[in-house]
């Protein structure tokens, strides 16, 4: 009888622990919901709170970078996205169910390409900008996309961005 009780207790504890998420994950998930609902300011607060609860949630940095890209704050976008990429490569894990760390890292590389490309476009609009700096940023964007493709060759968004930059280059 003791063995059955002990086994039942251990099984219950195991099931309970299996259902628990890491600190910050629930807050992170609420941030994703807010971002998907078109509420980037609320999402930013939740992602930052998730990082306070658990500073190792790479995806929170990745999403902060996405928000920064959309808001045109590319310096901050670079910082957040590079933080995400560094964590993903170091820890080689993701909190995203059904995804691999490489898929998330590929998205970070894709976002880095987007940042570099957007900065190159901004430089091209300025009258007194340096063409070499614009070319350097374009080369950086292509390099990031190549790394993204290497990590996740099946990702359609990354492939589309790669083709877009190739077409854009031909028009220049």
Beta strands, then each sheet from edge to edge (+ up, - down):
end
